[in-house]
Amino acid sequence: TSSTADPATLAVRLSGDPSAPGAALATIKQCNMSPAGLYGISAILGLQAMLLSHQLMPSQRVWTPYMQTWSCYAFFLGGLLSFIIGLLEVFRNNIFGATAFLGFGAIWLARGLEFILQTYSPKRTKGAANVEGPQGATAIKIELSGYDSYEIQQESEQNWGLAIREVYVVAFIAVLVVQSFRINKATTVFCVLYLIKAMFDVFEDLSTTCKWFSMVLSWILSGVAFLLFAAELTNEVYGKEVFNLQPWRQNQRTQAFAAAGNNGAMG
């Protein structure tokens, strides 16, 4: 059974008979998994920044091997890890963390699957492996070790369906920004920077300038997320606020990406 006083506490009865001597309740506290989620966000944003860097400054040495690993990291590190942590945060009654990590996890699971399909099951083609710059209407052929050459088509025209997808991402992050004012300034800074980046992501295929801004912000966000990961993990391990995340309300001890729901306190 769960504790009504603390939803993050799992009460386990040691005996089936309530009157037995061993019928005392053992409590299992559920730990804060937000640091692992923040690390995943940091890593995937850094890898995304690397991808944008190549698109803006093409390099055959980077592109061919990178595409073979980027899709898997996007699916597992950016998507699956965040989604699992979102589920775990539900049991802590962390409504903000659960919503954020489940949302980001679902987004990156979809993107990762898209990249995997493009990389490992693209249209079969003939000819030697070749890497061309991604600017404009180009075709990139990737040599996979032990396999034939493949071709991934990249169109110069903007895919408005993808732009609409990014608009929903912007709306999702905008709501997180508003709610972050109940947590701490560190979380708000991260969410605001992510919102600005997401706005540039909507138009990155239309404008090279937007893609440059998106790349720079991706590197910055990756660093900010890693700092949050390090600060949150340190505070949890030492059991005190070694790093002050600057709560919006005085005399409030807060965690990054953490706010309790209406049904009780947060563990």
DAGI-V82671 format. One line per field, one symbol per residue. phi: phi as a letter, one per 40 degrees, with the letter a starting at -180 (. if undefined). psi: psi as a letter, one per 30 degrees, with the letter a starting at -180 (. if undefined). A space follows every 10 residues. Layout:
phi->???
psi->???
This chain:
phi->.ccccbccbc cbccaccdcc dcccccbbcc cccddccccd cdcccccccc ccccccbdac cccdccccbd cccccccccc cccccdcccd ccgccccccc cccccccccc cccccccccb bcccabhcca bbcccgcbbb bbccdgbccb bbcbcccccc ccccdccccd cccccccccc ccbaccccdc cccccccccc ccbcccbccc cccccccccc cdccccccdc ccccccccga ccbccgccbc fbcbbcfaac cccicbc
psi->llkfejfgkj kkkfkfjffl egglkkkjkk ljgeeeeeee eeeeeeeeee eeeeefikje eeeefefffe eeeeeeeede eeeeeeeefe fggieeeeee eeeeeeefee eeeeeeeeef hakkllllkl klkfkajlkk kkjkkgllkl kjkkkfkkjf eeeeeeeeee eeeeeeeeff fgcleeeeee eeeeeeeeee eegfffkeee eeeeeeeeee eeeeeeeeee eeeeeeefgl iekjgilfkl hkjllkhkkl afgalk.
